[in-house]
């Protein structure tokens, strides 16, 4: 998928976004297929802690659209070692979700927004992650060339930059069964650079891929 095509389609994102691929959603194995997908909103009476991630797209030397992901450093925590977008919880000084996403990207991959000429172009659907109680807003941004980036050793093991075409609706998805904590889960995942992209990150990529494929 060429970057110029991505730009054109991002300028016309529909107000009602397509749903992520159903096959990506985790279910409990041996429990009647209990649905563990992220909800759009937390239960009544709960707000969810605001958070945001940066979905940054740029053209490589051949004009192919690529997206910036990170492999999280291995440490204690719900998402240690997983593939994710730069991002995290909102701080009181952040005026909006875009500010949160850009600040976190500066901290995690040393993204210089001004130098890279990063432009925020929209948002995807906000959703709630029960295990961490975050209400996550994916902020979509573009840069006219690959930004200079350096992984923060405390947070990021490496930066991963796959072509956006790997997440279009016809892209291959593998089925995984594994224990996550004490839960036996089955879910769909994208295999990228020897890593398994699943959960909330796969959900975001799938929704964006579906929107770009319109």
JOURTA-V218229 format. One record per helix or strand of 3 or more residues. SS is the DSSP state (hx for helix, st for strand). FROM is the first residue (numbers start at 1). TO is the last residue. If there is no record, write none. Layout:
# JOURTA-V218229
((SS:FROM:TO) (SS:FROM:TO))
This chain:
# JOURTA-V218229
((hx:3:10) (hx:22:24) (st:49:59) (st:64:67) (st:69:72) (st:86:89) (hx:97:109) (hx:113:116) (st:119:123) (st:127:129) (st:134:143) (st:156:160) (hx:164:167) (st:174:180) (st:183:192) (st:195:197) (hx:199:212))
